[in-house]
Amino acid sequence: MLLTAHDEAETFPTEACAALDRWGLPDYYVPSRFGGRLARLDEVHALLRTVASQDVTVAVAHGKTFLGSVSVWAAGEGEPATSLARHVMAGEAVAWGLTEPGGGSDLLAGELTATRQGSGWRLSGRKWPVNNATRGRFVCVLARTDPVGGPRGFSVFLVDKRAAAPGTVRYLPKMPTHGIRGADISGVEFLDTWLPANALIGTVGGGLELVLKSLQLTRVGCVALSLGAGDHALRIARRFLGERRLHGRRFSELPHARTVAGRSVARLLLAETVAYTAARSAHEVPEELSAVSAITKALVPTLIQGQLRLVGELLGARGFLTGVEGYGGFAKIERDHQIVGIFDGSTWVNRSALASSLPVLRPGRRPVTSTGAPVHEWLREDYEPAALDPLRLGVMARDNTVLSSLGDLAARLAVDPPDGADRMAARLLDAYGELSGRISALRPAAAGPPPTAAMRLAERYEWCHAGAAALALWVANPQNHDRDWWRDGLWLRGCLALVLEGLGAPPPEATATFDELGSLLLGDAGDRVSLLCTPVEASA
């Protein structure tokens, strides 16, 4: 295959990206108010997931333009946003230059500078590593505009490299990577590069806040790559279970194999639930997205990485052999997916951000930022979400509507519960009550990384949030209760079993539930392991 050849040669998947351009995917990277087709975050999320389900490298290479452009859309700019929108829809790539050599994820350590000169600016320094740094015509960079630095010492600039004076932009070599080998992971150096005044995005000194708000949207977008990898892995697992024989029996007839397959399904469906809830939260409760996006970016790649390990356990040697037809791509999926946990903040970075915000999240109290509609209303499949408004994003959430609704959701489930789900929901509610007490005893920490105890509480908070999201999605969509994955609450029971295991309280019915999910994977329902129609499918 052509994409496999690109991976082996570590060359850019030009043909695949060009095909996506012809289809019109760049239009979905541009908000509708600037002439594009991005009206709902779950739409672009579904499209990136579809691409990633075929090849994660292509999704990373092409989807980076969405990530690179978000700062411009979030700033609410006029002419710069309108101009960039035209270029993006014409197929021009946009990179996002945040990190620098030696700086890691510490944005305040950035040393690339922008200094005023006349009506414009002079840009000097390096950004590395950056996806599409070489191939992208545009790069959105975070630059130090105050020599002292600090939270108000950075600004964002949109650089058109094609317009730069010759010799003032130098590319750093492509970095060899373990996964996504064909992607343009390189760097760029600015050598006293002159920028016009309109290259400034937002306000002078407002760069760090703008980036932090933009990351909330991109983190939700990033996890689509995880879901796509999970989709691809389950297709391989399903084929293997149907073909492989051991001791004269089909592998699918072995209880342990079905249970492992069912766990893989449950991890994908729980990841999908968390991601879908985050995409809707961006529209309905954007004030809470700093917490919700951190939870999503920490948990979803972790769930899928665990799913890939389970599929690898099933495949055995076939998971490592590249020349076996139908299975040789699994090792590439596993390698490619590892980068998703690092993009836009690693799992540790996101969990650390959540841990730091726990003292102000007011667990167990009624949310104060909700627009009024309960979560089980705006998670309905046929619900038209509010317009995406980046100006409503904040840097520190004080509520979590999804998790604060857990008690109400458990009560609604109890009215007509699928077998066993009400008992699991009761255990989850007890666990959240215990967690809330421990969080209430926390006090805001001093500067620096949060203590280990707070990090452990943050991880438990993520599991509780995931469980609440699953309950909300179930309660919101009774019209789906007779569909394959929904029937008898199967997916819900599988997701709650995973959540309770993550909280250290595995339910006794977990193994039987995973066995049911594994069996369903082998039937007609296994052709598409998903809970909802995508917005694009629904409108087709």
N, C-alpha and C positions, 0 to 999 in steps of 0.2 A: 504494500500500500504506500501511496505517496506520503502520507503523514508519518508513517513509520520510517520511511527513508529520510525525511527531514529530521526526525528525532535522532537517528543514527548518525547523520552527517552534521548535526547541530546547526542546521540552516533554518531560516525563517520560513514559516508556512505561508508564503506569499499567495499561492493560488487559492487556498481556503479563505484567507482574509479578503481577497478580491471578490470571491463568490458572496461572502456576507455583505460586502459593500453593494454589490449588484442587487441583492435581495432587499436592501434598505435598512439593515440593522442600525447604521449610524443615526438614522432619524429618531430611534428610540433612546438615544443618548442625550437628546436635546429637548428641554421642556417645551410644552405646547405654546407657552406664552412667547417663545422665541421662534416659533414656526416649526418645531419638531413634533414628535409623536409621544413624548414622555409626559403622560398625564397621571400615570399610576406606577408607583415603584414596583408593585408586584408584576407588572407587565415586563419591564426590562429584566427583572429577576428571573421570570419564567423563560425569557428568550436566552439569557446567558446560561441558564441551567441546561436548556436544550443543546446549545453549542457544546458545553462542557461534557454532556453525556456522550458526545462523539469523540471529543478530544479536548482535554483540559488546556493544553498548550495553546491551541487556537483561541479558546475563550479568554485566556490570559492575555494573549497578544492583541486581540481585537478589543476586548472589553476594557482595556486600560484607558482608552479614550474617554469612556464614561467617568472613570475615576479621576482622570486628569482634568476634566472640565468642570467637575462639581463645584469647585471653589468659585468659579466665575458665576455659575447659576446661583449659588448660595449668597453671593454678595449682592444680588439684586441689581446688578449693573445694567446700564442702558446700552450705549453704543458698543462697548467691548464685547458684551454678551451677544448682541445681535450679530456682530461681525464674526465671532467665533462660531456661532451657530451655523452660519453659512458654510464655513470651512469644514466643520465636523460633518455636516450632511453631504458635503462633496467628497467625503472619504479621507480627509486629512486626519492624521493621528495626533493625539495630545498625550504628553507624558506628565507625570507629577513628581517633581523633584523636592522631596522632603529630607531624605537622609544624606549624610555626608560621611566620608571616611573617618573612622574613629569615633563617630558620634552615636551610632546605634539608633535607638528609638527616642533618645533625649533630644527633642526639638530645640530646647533652650541652649543646647551646645552648638548649634549651627554657627559656622564662621563665614559662610558666603555673605558678602556685604553688598548693599545697594546704597550708593552715596549720591546726593543731589549734584547735578551739574546743569546749570542753566535751567531750561524748562523740563529737562528730563533727568535720567538717572544713569549711573555707571555701575555695572554688575561685575563683581569679581569673586571667584571661588569655584568650588567643585560641588557637584551633586552626584552621589554614588552610593549604592547601586540603584539604578532607575530602570524601570520597565519602559521600553521604547525610547530611551534617551537618545539613541542614534537615529532611529527611523522616524520618530515623531517630528513633524514640522514645528509643533508648538510644545512648550514645556512650561507648566505652572510651577513657580519656584517660591519657596519660603526664604526670605533674605533678611539679614540683620540690618536694620535701618538706624538703630541707636547703638553706638559703640559699646555701651554698658550692657546691652541685651536686656534680659528680663521679660516678663509677660507682655509688656507694651513696647518691646524693642524690636519686633519683627513685622514685616509686611509681605504681602503676596504680590507677585508680578507674573504677568503672562508674556512669555518671550516668543516672538516669531523668529526662529533661528534663520529663516530664509532672508529676513530683512536686516539681519545683523551685518556689520561691516566685515569684509573678508579678514580672516585671521584672528577674529575676536571670539570665536567659538571653536573649541577643540573637543573631540570625542575621546573618551576613555575606552579601552578595549572591551569587547564583549567578555563577560565572565563565564568560565565553564561552570555549569550547574549540574547537580545530581539529577534533578527533574526539570521539566519544561525546557529541555535542551535547545529547542528551536527558537525560543523567545529571545528578544533583544534585551538581555539584562546587561546593561553597560553603564556608562556614565557620561557626564558632560562637564566641561570646564569653561567658565566665562573669563575672558582676559580683557578686563576693562571694557566690557560690552556696553555700548550706549543704547538706552531704551527711551522711547518717547514718554511723555507724561501719562498718556492713556494706557500704558502698560501696567500701571498700578491698579490692583484689584482691591476694592474696598477702601479702607482708610490707612493712612500711615500709622503704624503701631498696632493695627487691628489684625495683623496676620495670624498670630497664634490662635486667637479666638475663632477666626474664620476657618482655619484648618481643623480645629477641634470640632466645630459644627459640621464641616464637610465630611469628616471621618465618620460621623454618625450615619450618614447616608451611604458612604462607600463600604462600610463594614457590613451593612445589610446586603448590599450588592455582591460583595465578595463571597458570601456563603453560598450563593448560587453555584459557584464553582464546585463546592463540596457536594452539593446535591447532585450535580451532573456526574461527578466521579462515582457517587454511590449508585446512581441509576445504571451506569455502565458496568460496574462491578456485579450488580445483581443480575444483569442479563447473562454475564459469564457464568455466575453461580447456578442460575436456573438451567442453562444448557448442560453444565457439568453434572448436575444432579439427575438430569433426565437421561444422560448417556453413560455415565460411569457405572461399572458393575464391580462388585467385590464379593468374593466367595459365592459366586453364582447368583447374587441378588443385586437389584438396582440399588445404587447408593442412596437414592431417595427413600428406600424402604427401611433404612437404618434409623432408629429413633434419634440417635445423637446427631446425625447429619441433618435431619429435619429441624431439630431444636436449634442447631447452630445457624441454619438458614433462616429460621424464624427470628432469631435474635438480630440477624443482619437486616431483615425487613423492618423490625421494630425500631432499630436505630435510625434507619433512613426516614421512617414516617415521623418519628419524634423530631428529628432534625428539620423535616419539612414543616411541621407544625410550628416550631419555634421561629423559623425563618419567615413563614407566612404571617405570623402574628406581628413580627417586627416590621414587615413591610406595611401592614395596615396601621400599626402604631405610628409610623412616620407621618401618616395623613391625619390620624385622629387625635393623637396625644404627642405631638412632636416635642413638647416641653419635657417629656420623659425619655426621649430617645437616647440621651447620653448613657443612661443605665441600660435600657433595653438593647441597644446596639452592642454594648460591651458584653452583656450576657450572651447575645446571639453569636458574636464573633468568637467568644471563648468556648462556647458549648458545641456549636454545630460542627466545626472542623474536628473537634475531639470525638464527637459521636461517629462521624464518618470515618475517621482514622481507625476507630475501634471496629467499625463495620468491615473495613478493608482487611484488618487482621483476621477477622472471622472468615471472610471469603478465602483469604490465603490459606487458612487452616483447612478448609474444605478441599481446595485445589491441590494441596501438597506440592509435588514437584512441578506440576503444570503451572503453578504460579511464578516459577522462576525461569522456565524455558521459553525463549523468545520465538522459537521456530515451530511451535505446536499450533496448528490452525485452530482458530477460535479461542485460544487461551493465551497466546503469546503476548497479547496487549495488556494483560493484568499487571505485570511488573511495571509497565510504563504508567498505568493509572496510579499505582501506589507511589511511585517516585514523584509524579507530577503533583499529586495532591498534597504532599508534605509542605509545599510552599504556601498553600492557602492559609495554614495556621500562622504564617509569618506576615502575610500581607496586611497592611493597614493596622499594624499592632499585633504582636504575638498573643497567644493565649495568656501568657503571664502578664503582659502589658494590660490587656483588657480586664483580666481578673483583678489586677492591682488597682485599676481605676475604679472598678466596682467596689472593692474592699474599702477604698478611701471614702466612697460616698455612702456606705451603709449607715453611718450614724445619722445622716440627714434624710434617709429614705422613708422614715416614719412607718416601719412595718406594722401591719395589722390595723392601721387607721384608714378611714375613708379617704380616697384620693381627692386632692383639691385642684388638680390641673385638668381633670376630665371635662370634655365638652358637654357632658350630660348623657350621651348615649352609652349604655353599658357595653362592656366588651363583647358579650354574647350577641349584641345587635350588630356591631361593626365587623364581626368575623363571619357574618352570614355570606354565603357564596354569592348571592345576588345583590349584596349591598354595594351601593355606589359610594366609595369613600370620599371624604372631603378633599378639596384641592390641596395638593402638596404646597406647603408654604414654608420654605427654608428660613424665613425671617422669624418664625415662631420657635426655632430650635434654641435650646439653652445649653450652657456648659456644665450645669450641675442639676440633675433631676432631684426632685424632692418627693416624688411619688412613683408608684408602679401600679397603674390601674389594673393590669392583668392579675398580678399577685394579690392585690388588695381585694379582688373579687372572689378569691378562692372559696371563702365560706358560703357566699351566695351561690356559686357554681355547684359546690358539693350538695347544697340543699336542693337545687333544681334537678341535679342528677338523681337524687334519692326518690323523686316523685315516680320515675319509671326507669329504674336502672337496668342496664344489661347485666347479665349474670356475673357477680363478683366485683364489678366496677365500683359499686357503692362502698364496699368494704375497703377497697384500695384507696378511694377518695378520702374516706374517714382516716385512714392511716396517714395519708399525705397531710391532711388538715392538722392532725396531731403533731406531725413533724414540723410543720410550719409554725405552729404555736410555740413549740419548744425553741425553734430558731429565732422567732421574734423576741422572745425573752432574752436570749443571749445577745442579740443585736442591740436591744434597748440598753444593755449595760455598757455598750461601747461608747467611747468618747473620741471626738475628732483627734486624729494622731498628728504629731508634729511633722514637719517636712521630712521627706524621705520615703522609702518603701514601707508599705504597711507590714505589721508583724505577721508571723506565720498563722497565729490564731485567727486574725481577721481574714487572711486568705482562705483558710478552711471554711470559715463562715460564708464567704463569698461563693465558694464552690457549692455549698449546700443551698445557698440562695438561688443559684442558677438552676439546680434540679427542681426546686420548688416552683420557680417561674415556669419551667418547662411543663411540669405537671398541671399547673393552672391553665397554661395555654392549651393543652390537650383537652381539658375539661371544657374550656370555653368554646373550642372549635366543635366539640361534640354537641353541646347544648345549642349552639348557634345554627346547626344544620340538620334538623330532624328529617328533612326531605331526603337526606342521604342514608338514613339508617338501614335501608334495605339493600344498599349496594354491597358489592363483594367485600371490600376491606372493612366496611362499616357494620356489616350484619352481625348481630349479637354482641355489638360493642367490641369486636375483635381487635381492631387497631388501637382503640382506647385502652383496653386491658393490657395489650402489649406495651404501650407507651408508659402507662402507670407502673407496670411491673419494672421497667427499666429505671424509672424515676425512684421508686422505692429501693431498688438495689443500690442506686447511687447514693441514697441517704442512709444506707446500711441497714435497711429493714426489708429484705426480700420477701415477697408474699409467697405462700406455699403453692399457689396455683400458677406460678410463673412458667414452670417447665411445660405444663400442658398448654398454656397460651402460646408459647413460642412454637410448640409442635404444630398447633393449628395454623399459625402464620406460615410456617415452613411448608405445610401441605398446600395451602392456598397459593403459594408462590409457584407451585408446579402446575396449577390449573390455568384456565383462560385468564384469570385475574392477574396472573404473573406477568402478562405482556406489558402491563403498565402499573408499576407500584407507585401510586400517588393517591392522595385523598381528594383532590379537587381538580376541576378543569382549570387550565390556565386561562387568564383573562383574554389572551389572544385566541384560544380555541373557542371560548364562549362567544366571542364577537364575530367569529368566522361565519 
